[in-house]
Amino acid sequence: MKRRLLWQIFPAFLVITALGLLLISLNVSGLLRAFYYEEKQIQLEKLANMALPTLSGPVQERQLSAIQQYCDQMGGVSQTRYTVIGLNGDVLGDSDESPEEMETHIDRPEFKTALKNQVGMSVRPSDTLGQEMMYVAIPIKNADNTIVAVLRTSVATTELQMTLKSVYGDIIRYGFVIAIVLAVLSLLFSWKISRPLNLLRQGAERFASGDLSHRLAVPDSREVGALADSMNKMAGQLDDRIKTIVAQKNEQQAVLSSMIEGVIAVSIDGTVLSMNNAAAEMVSADVRQAVGRTVEEVVHNTELQQFVRQALKSTDPVEAAIILHENGQNEQHIQAYGTTLLSDSGKVGVLVVMNDVTHIRRLERVRRDFVANVSHELKTPVTSIKGFIETLLDGAMNKPEDSRRFLEIIARQTDRLNLIIDDLLTLSRVEQQSERAELTMEPAKLKTVLSAAVSLCEIKATGKNIQIKIDCGEAIEANVNASLLEQAIVNLVDNAIKYSDADSTVRIEVVQDEAETQIRVQDQGCGIGAEHLPRLFERFYRVDKARSRSLGGTGLGLAIVNHIAQTHKGTVSVESQPGRGSTFTIRLPR
């Protein structure tokens, strides 16, 4: 586990401080010991030199009693041990012990040094007294400067040891206090060093979490201050770049989301990189769950899967027509384009763009059906007319009864042609006026418009003993083109009369609310199967072609109604079941 910088610096300072104090203490202790020993040596040497004039005579004359007496006297006064040693190492006098009982001092180091006409000094345990002593020895000379004996002064080092122990104790106590003070100062110093770095770390964590607007405080230290300033500049630059990237991404996302074309980006390994809402709707997928999954997991259409695989293998753009959602009425026609996604390293995937051409395909089918239906509708009466004219020309005109019957058929087929042409012209006129915005919309009483339409259908209704009932308030108004709306109602009522049984009722009901006005035409006829309802308002579409033609229908009436409703920015719909009649509803926005 990584430690904080404070706890890496502070222990090092403590170790350095402890070692420094230890070295200082050892050095001071050594210096004090040397100082005390040197001072005691000088003191002992002075005492020895003071005794030399007095002892020189007795020593030369070998007056042992005088020597002993002087040693006892000086030792008692100065609390120092005096010893006189002959050249052969025999003790001539000693202030602490009896010379006769003392062993020879011939091997004593201080004695040997003194014999060399030097001041001898030695610190060692005393064999006689059994404790550590400091010895200082000087030579005793006669008048001709010849060494005749050695005078040695000594003192026990116990006092020195006690003094040094006291000094050592003071050193330890003061050293401990100094160590505590230095430890606190080291801690503060370590904290002062680590705190700016810790603040930099916290700031870097905020930068890493995305808070690039935060700015670090710049410390007084040049190095750390330069680092903080550089990090602030880096955060500002990153913030600007990220904002630019996010803005670009949002713009791209907005463009992709607003596109009606489906867009799918697929990586070279077949996983989805991105997908817009239009593409997700086309393939019935969730945009959030699609990214990162394979094409096979997201797209469940085999044709589109094969197209993506083909695009991944190809180096050229590919194109294909694909049908999605093949479930009868809801099939969706897609025109797919695949192109290569390139980067600096080469091909990284493909971009698939899907255009929904279902409406175009439906219009093409309607156009084909319209051409086929209008050709068929026109060809039937034309063929009939031509056939009967040829029959007449072949001699039937000479037979009055046949010729009259044939001419009546020709007249009916001519009327039928005229009706088809009139309906086509009406439909074309409505479309042109709607496209050119030439229609005039004015407020009109709907009951008046409905009554006018019903009056045009009364003769046909009376022939089948069908009653037409209007349920509309006198005050209900709508902003409409009265003549076009009247024609739409006439077409609906006329169909209701055609396909209703005799002695039945056709109801016209108007319901108005704040949003729209609904005009409902309800009959009690044979009804319409559910499979015909989606195409009921197409041109020339017939539910029962034989019955429709026998009733004089052109197949354009409901198409005209649909266009009139669209011209009014409204819609028309139908609800019907076989054997239970039909209800057509025109919805006009208010």
GIPE-V445279 format. One record per helix or strand of 2 or more residues. SS is the DSSP state (H for helix, E for strand). FROM is the first residue (numbers start at 1). LEN is the number of residues. Records with the same first field share a line. If there is no record, write none. Layout:
# GIPE-V445279
SS: FROM-LEN + FROM-LEN
This chain:
# GIPE-V445279
H: 6-56 + 64-15 + 99-3 + 109-7 + 158-51 + 222-37 + 277-7 + 287-4 + 295-4 + 302-12 + 328-3 + 358-36 + 396-3 + 400-37 + 446-18 + 482-17 + 530-4 + 545-6 + 557-11
E: 81-6 + 91-4 + 120-6 + 132-10 + 147-10 + 262-6 + 271-5 + 318-7 + 332-12 + 346-11 + 442-4 + 467-5 + 477-4 + 505-8 + 516-7 + 571-6 + 582-8
